[in-house]
Amino acid sequence: MMGSGKSTIGRFLSRRLGKPFIDLDSEIEQSAGKTISEIFENDGEEYFRNIEANQLQEYSDSVVACGGGI
């Protein structure tokens, strides 16, 4: 859902709730050291989904902008 306003609304909501805002795809790219496209291409979707699930658990007390697969 690119361009749907997830990050904009997420940042607003995080300020209102006093919770951290996390862009999950950005966090995954930073921790993996490669882009989402590179992860899919080199490691496959299952690998990406495992990373995504682990990262999501790590930020359970945050406002999270998720990628299109969630």
Secondary structure, DSSP 8 states (H G I E B T S, - for coil): -TTSSHHHHHHHHHHHHT--EEEHHHHHHHHHTS-HHHHHHHH-HHHHHHHHHHHHHHTTTSEEE--TT-
